[in-house]
Amino acid sequence: MTDQQTAPRRRLVLASASPARLGLLRQAGLAPEVIVSGVDEDALSAPTPAELALVLARAKATAVAARPEAAGALVVGCDSVLELDGDALGKPADAEEATARWKSMRGRAGVLRTGHCVIDTVTGAGAAETASTTVRFGHPSDAEIAAYVASGEPLHVAGAFTLDGRSAPFVDAIEGNHGNVIGLSLPLLRRLLGEHGVAITDLWV
């Protein structure tokens, strides 16, 4: 048997409390542990939305990688923002902001930026990149927006929308990876793992 066949499967740690990201990884045959970073996202900034997403992802991965319970693991940190008119839009602060956000987004297109960072706690090496997907919003009525905001869902997600939830009928199309909009680009994760010499298939359970 080769060393690869006898080597134990590497631990994968998701540095995020996002159930959507966890779900994507599980659907792809992975079994990540979850360690929430506790990073204060509001304390971080960057010149552009794409850079901000990457800064946040690196901060989350770095914070978790430094913890003793992550020793020996591959740590994945992600964070998403919606770029609209050059601004980075995260989770809305309240229902009023979510309503205003949707009224400004309908009939338009934004770019969902998700920063990804993978740190190998064995070597200390990190690999990071931002994935971008264009989102074309439909034309929900004021009543539909009010009902959606009342559901509470948009208050918990970047950009105040999801592709895998109640707002899916209000998104006409996307250009790019759909998982990236949900919270994590599996093709990009595969490439970042590859930079660490790890094949994603070696992490399958």
C-alpha positions in Angstrom: 0.0 0.0 0.0 1.2 3.5 -0.7 1.6 6.2 2.0 -1.4 8.0 0.6 -3.6 4.9 1.1 -2.4 4.4 4.6 -2.4 8.1 5.7 -5.4 9.1 7.9 -7.8 11.6 6.4 -7.0 15.1 7.2 -9.4 17.0 9.6 -11.4 19.8 7.9 -12.5 22.7 10.1 -15.1 25.3 8.9 -14.4 28.6 10.6 -18.0 29.7 10.3 -21.4 29.3 11.9 -23.1 29.4 8.6 -25.5 26.4 8.2 -25.5 27.0 4.4 -21.7 26.6 4.1 -21.8 23.5 6.3 -24.6 22.1 4.1 -22.6 22.7 0.9 -19.5 20.9 2.3 -21.6 18.0 3.5 -23.4 17.7 0.1 -19.9 17.5 -1.5 -19.0 14.4 0.6 -17.0 16.2 3.3 -17.5 16.1 7.0 -16.1 19.4 8.5 -16.0 20.2 12.1 -17.3 23.7 13.0 -15.3 26.2 15.1 -16.8 29.7 15.1 -14.1 32.3 14.8 -15.7 35.1 16.9 -14.1 37.7 14.7 -15.6 41.2 14.9 -16.5 41.7 11.3 -17.5 45.4 11.8 -14.0 46.2 13.0 -12.4 45.2 9.7 -12.3 47.2 6.4 -10.8 47.2 3.0 -10.7 49.4 -0.1 -13.0 47.3 -2.2 -15.8 44.8 -1.6 -13.7 42.0 -3.1 -10.8 42.8 -0.8 -13.1 43.1 2.2 -14.5 39.6 1.6 -11.0 38.3 1.5 -9.9 40.2 4.6 -12.8 38.8 6.6 -12.2 35.3 5.3 -8.5 35.4 6.3 -9.4 36.8 9.7 -11.8 34.0 10.4 -9.4 31.3 9.2 -6.5 32.8 11.1 -8.4 33.1 14.3 -9.5 29.5 14.3 -6.2 28.1 13.0 -4.5 29.6 16.1 -6.7 27.6 18.5 -5.4 24.4 20.1 -8.5 22.5 19.1 -7.7 23.1 15.4 -4.2 21.7 15.6 -3.4 19.4 12.6 -6.5 20.5 10.7 -7.1 22.3 7.4 -9.1 25.4 8.3 -11.5 27.0 5.9 -12.7 30.6 6.4 -15.2 32.3 4.2 -17.1 35.5 4.2 -19.6 37.1 1.7 -20.6 40.6 0.8 -22.8 41.9 -2.0 -21.3 44.6 -4.2 -23.9 47.1 -5.4 -22.9 50.5 -6.8 -19.4 49.9 -5.5 -20.5 49.4 -1.9 -20.1 46.2 0.2 -23.4 45.1 1.6 -23.4 42.6 4.4 -26.2 41.6 6.7 -28.8 44.4 7.1 -29.0 45.9 10.5 -32.8 45.7 10.8 -36.0 45.2 8.9 -36.1 48.8 7.7 -32.7 48.4 6.1 -33.6 45.1 4.6 -36.7 46.6 3.0 -34.8 49.6 1.6 -32.0 47.2 0.3 -34.5 45.1 -1.6 -36.2 48.1 -3.1 -32.9 49.3 -4.4 -31.8 45.9 -5.7 -34.9 44.8 -7.6 -34.5 44.9 -11.4 -30.8 45.3 -11.1 -27.6 43.2 -10.9 -25.1 43.0 -8.1 -21.9 40.9 -7.6 -21.7 38.5 -4.7 -18.1 38.4 -3.5 -17.1 35.5 -1.2 -13.6 35.4 0.2 -12.1 32.0 0.8 -9.0 31.2 2.9 -7.6 27.8 3.6 -4.9 27.4 6.3 -2.9 24.2 6.9 -2.2 24.3 10.6 0.5 21.7 10.2 2.7 23.9 7.9 1.2 27.3 8.8 0.7 28.0 5.1 -2.3 29.8 3.8 -4.0 30.1 0.4 -6.8 32.7 -0.3 -8.9 34.1 -3.1 -12.2 35.8 -3.7 -14.9 34.3 -5.9 -17.4 36.5 -7.7 -20.9 35.7 -9.0 -23.2 38.2 -10.7 -26.8 38.1 -9.4 -29.7 39.5 -11.4 -32.6 40.4 -9.2 -36.2 40.2 -10.3 -39.0 42.6 -9.6 -40.7 41.6 -6.4 -43.6 43.8 -5.4 -43.6 45.9 -2.3 -46.0 43.4 -0.7 -43.6 40.5 -1.6 -40.6 42.4 -0.2 -42.6 43.1 3.0 -43.5 39.5 3.4 -40.0 38.4 2.8 -38.5 40.8 5.4 -41.2 39.8 7.9 -39.9 36.2 7.6 -36.7 37.3 9.2 -34.5 35.5 6.7 -32.8 38.5 5.1 -31.5 39.8 8.4 -29.2 36.8 8.7 -27.6 36.7 5.3 -25.1 38.8 3.4 -26.9 41.0 0.8 -30.2 40.3 2.5 -31.0 37.4 0.1 -30.4 33.7 -0.5 -30.5 31.3 -3.4 -31.6 28.4 -1.2 -34.3 30.1 0.8 -37.4 32.2 0.5 -35.9 34.8 -1.8 -35.0 32.3 -4.5 -38.1 33.3 -6.5 -36.9 36.9 -6.6 -33.6 36.1 -8.3 -33.9 35.9 -12.1 -30.5 34.6 -12.9 -26.9 34.3 -11.9 -23.6 34.3 -13.8 -21.0 32.2 -12.1 -20.9 29.6 -9.4 -24.2 29.2 -7.6 -22.5 27.8 -4.4 -20.5 31.0 -4.1 -23.8 32.9 -3.7 -24.9 30.4 -1.0 -21.7 30.9 0.8 -18.8 28.8 -0.6 -17.4 28.0 -4.0 -16.6 24.3 -4.1 -14.5 24.7 -7.3 -12.4 27.4 -5.6 -12.1 25.4 -2.4 -10.8 22.5 -4.5 -8.1 24.7 -6.0 -7.1 26.2 -2.7 -6.8 22.7 -1.2 -4.7 21.8 -4.2 -2.2 24.6 -3.3 -1.7 22.8 -0.1 -1.1 19.5 -1.9 -4.4 18.1 -0.7 -6.9 16.5 -3.2 -10.5 17.2 -2.2 -11.3 13.6 -2.9 -8.9 12.6 -0.1 -11.3 14.4 2.3 -14.4 12.5 1.2 -16.1 10.4 3.9 
